[in-house]
Amino acid sequence: MYREAAQAPEAVRAQLHANAARIARLAERLRRTPPRALVTCARGSSDHAATFARYLVETRLGLLTSSASPSVSSVYEATPDLANTVMLAISQSGASPDLLATVSSARAAGAYIVALVNAQESPLAQLADDLIPLHAGPEQSVAATKSYIASLAAIVQLVAHWSADAQLSAALGEAPQLLAHAWELDWSAALARLTPAHNLYVIGRGLGLAIAQEAALKLKETCGLHAEAVSAAELRHGPMALVHAHFPLLLFTQNDESRAGVAQLAAELAAQGADVLVAGAAIAGTTVLPTQAAPPVIEPMLFAQSFYRMANALALARGINPDHPPNLSKVTETV
């Protein structure tokens, strides 16, 4: 896990170069024939990347974006009308049966299939009308890391071309170097807080919610730590009842319109005596985790990169091998 996560900067660098012409052609097609909606299809870490895609597509393109429920196709054998839509299928392996069933059904129902996949010879890649390879290289650890970062980068590159946003393209061009800096940041302050923990909330909002989801999964998967991802907007709608003195919370807040609300929540939680760790802002009474400054759309992938290094160290501190989590395998074959 440590070695593969450290490779993310070079994976993104290679991806941006290799996919430039391919994504430019796809973006031109999408501008020429705009879909009525975008539908995402993914599981696990890839589904967290799909959360990021939804926020980015809806805020930058104004295009309705929805997440497909694979069980609709694989279990209930129902076929929603997807004429004049694009399905964005995201996967590291491209081999999960329920994902393939959903994509096959969507294609038959009129969707144009765009696949973001690391395994270029996978069944999902073969089903796609347009393939965007992640170029993350082999990933042996059960916990996906560099392929998740690569998924975020591919989504940003697609949206930047689709929206003809030169500023966003330029920001993404700096991502490999910024990812390398983010990898070197010292998040050891989180180890003292989280090594003895049993439960915690991971909080984000907007584009940062995707990182909260990913971090919560990795804490469960690699550290044996029960973590729940919650939107900063949802915490007060019930989950706050579990927050007590010394209850740990990890908050991610990128520098966009969502920051003020997340920062206010962090200050309130700290005032209640909770053990609050914050990445992305300096809030009095909290443990501040250092972050690499970047445009708001790029910040979430940098948070993820810094988090992966900390999560690997946390797993080891808790006596767990992060590369071999119990009861899990690399390819999850949900039906």
N, C-alpha and C positions, 0 to 999 in steps of 0.2 A: 504493500500500500504506500509506504513512504517513498520508495523509489519511483513508482508510477505517478503519484501525485506531483512529485518534483519535475516530471517530464512535461507537465501541462504547458508551460510557456513555449517550448519548442513544438509541441503538437499543434498549438494554436497558430504559431508562425507558419508552419508547413501548410496547415489547412487554409489559411487566408490566401496564400499564394496559389495553391493547387485548385481551389474552388472559385477563384475570381471570375473567370470567363463563364463557367458553368452557371454560377448564381446570377451573373449579369443577364444571361440569356433567359433564365427562368423569370427574373424580375421583369424583363421586357414583356414576356408573355402575360404575366399577371397584370401589368399595367394595360396591355392591349385588350385583354379579356378579363375584366375584374370579376372575381367570384362574388357570390352573394353572402358568403360566410366562409370562415376557416374553422375546421374541426380538427382538434388534436387527438392523437391516439398514442398512449404510452402507459408503461407501468414503472413503479419504483422510482429510481433517480431520474429516469427519462421523463416521468410524469411531472416531476418537479421542474424540469426544464420546460415542459409544456405550460406550467403555470407562469413561468417567466415569459414565454411566447405570448400567452394571452394578454398580459398587461402591456407588453411592448407593442403588439399588433393593434390592440384597441386604442392605445394612447397615441401612437404614431401614424396609424393608417385609418383609424376610425372604422375598422372592419369588425363586425360581430364575430366573436371567437368563442367556441364551445368545446368542452372536453367530451369525447365519445366514451361511453361505458362499454367496454368489451363484452360484458356479460349479455348485453342486448342482442349481440350477434352470436356469440359462442354458446350461450346457455338457452336464451329464449328464442333464438333463430328469427328475430324480428329484423326488418329492413327499413329503416327510416329513409325518407326521400332526401337524397344528397345531391340532386341535380344542380349543376352550376356552383358547386362548392369545391374547396380544396381541402383534402385531408393531409395534415402534417403528422406523419408517423415517426416517432423517435424511439430508437433502440440501440443498445450497444451490440447485442448479438444478432438481432433480426430473426430470432428463431422461436419466440414464444407462441404456442398454438393459438391462444385467444387473440393475440395481437394480429396474427396472420388471418384469422377468421374475420376479424373486424375490418381489416383492410380489404380483403377479398369482397366482403359484402358491400363495403362502401364503394368500391370500384364498380360493382354491378349496379349500384343504385345511382351512379352518375357522377361520383366524386373524381376529381383529378388527384392522383396520389403523389405526394412529395415525401420521400423517405430520408430522414437523417439517421444514418446507420454507420456503425464502425466496421462491421463485417461486410465488405463489399460483395462477397459471393453468397450472402445469406439469402434465404427465401424471401425476406422482406425486400431486399434490394432488387430481387427479380420481379417482384410485384409492382414496383414503383413506375410511375410515368416519368418522374424526374428523381434522380438520386443525388443526394448531397452527402458524400462520404465525410465522416468525421476526422479521418486521418489521425486518430489518436494512437495508432499502433497497438500491438498486443497488450491486453490488460488481463493479467492472471489473477490478481487479487479479487476475491468475491466482492469486495466493496468497490464500486465504480468511483473513480476520482477524475482522472484526466479526461475520460470520455464524457463526463458531466460538464466539465469546463468547456470541452470542445463543442458540446451541444449548445451551450449558451452563446459561444462565439459564432457558431454557424447561424443561429437565430438572429443575432445582431447583424451579421453580414447580409443575410437575406432581407431583413427589414430595411437596412440602410440603402441597399440597391433598389428595393421595391418602392421606397418613398423618395428616392433620389436625394437623400440627405447626405451631402458631402461632409458635413461636420461630424455626423455619426460615423461615417466611414473612416474619417481621420482619427477619431477617438479610438476606434477599434484597432487601427493600425498600431497604436501605442500599447495595446493590451499585452503582447508577449513580454515586453520589457517590464511593464507594471506587474504582471503576474510573477515574474522572477523576483521583484522587490517584495511583493506580498508574501512570498514563500519564506523570506528571511526574517519576517517580523516576529517578535517575541511575545507569544501568548501564554507564557508559562504561568502568569498570574491566574489563569483559568484552572490550572491543574490543582492548585491548593483548594480551590472552591469546589471543584467537581469530582475529584478523586473519591471523597467519602459520600457523595450524594447518592440518593436512591431514585429521586424523581426531579424533573425540572420542566419548565416551559421554555420553548424557543420561539421568540417573537420576531415578526417582521411585518411589513406592510407594502403593498404595491409590488414593485419588482423585487423587493427584499423578502417577500413572503416565500418565494421559491427557494431562497437560501435557508430560511428557517425550516422549511419542510425537509430539505436535504440534510441539514445539520441534525435535526431530530432523528431522521432515519439512521444516520451514521453513528450517533450516540447509542442507539439501540443495537445496531448491527455489529459494531466493532468494540464497543465499550461495555456492553451489558448494562446500560443505563437507561431506565425508562424515561423517555423524553417525548413531549407532545408539542407539535408545531401549532401555534395559534396566531391569527392575525391580531395586530395591535388594536384593530377596531372591534374585535370579538371578545377580548379578554374580560371586559366588564359584563358581558352577556352570559354570566354563569361561571366560567372558569376561574374568575377572581376569588371565588369562595374557597379555593384550595390554597390560596397564597397566604402564608403566615410568616412570622418572624423567621429569618434565615432560610426561607424557601428560595432555591436558586432559580434565576431566570437569565437567559442569554438573549440579548436583543441585538438585532441588526438594523441599522438605519442609514440608508443612502441619502445623499444630499439632494433631494428633490422635494416636491410638494408634500410628501408624507413625513418629512423629518420632524417638523414641529410637533405633530401629534405623538410620534413615538418618543421623542425627547420628554414631552410632558408626562407621558405614561411612566417612563423610566424614573423620573423624579418622584412621582407619586408612590411608586413601588418601593423606592429606596426610603422614603419618609415613613412607610409602613414597617420598615425593618427587614424587608426582603433582601436577599443576597443577589444584587443585580450586576450583571456583567454586560457591558455595552461595546459594540463594535460600530464605529462610524460617528460618534459624537462624545464630547466630554461633558458628563452630567455629574453634578455634585452628589456625593454619597454613593457613587457606583464604582465598580472596578472597570477602568477604561482599557480596552484592548486596542493596541495600536493598529492603524489601518493606513493603506496607501491611498493618497489623494488621487482622484480620477473623475472624469465625467460621470454623472449619476448612473447612466446605463451600464457603464463598465464596472462600477464599484461592486455590484453584487458578485461577480465572478471572482474579484479579488478577495472579497470576504470569504468565499468558499475555499479559495486556495490557502489562505492563512489558517482557516478552520481545519482543513485536512491535516496539516502538520500537527496542530494541537491535538486533534482527535487520535492520531496515531500514538502520540506520547501519552495521552490519557488512557488509552487501552492498555499500554504497557504498565503504566502506574497502577492500574487496577488489576494487574496480573492476567491479562487476556491477550492472546495472540490476535492482532487485528486482521491477519491474513486468512485465518481459519475460524470464522465465527461458527458456533454450533448450529446444526440443523439447516444450513444454507448451502447452496451451490451457485456457480457462476451464472448458468442459464436457468432461469425459472420457467418451468413449463406449465403455466396455468392454462386450464382448458375452460 
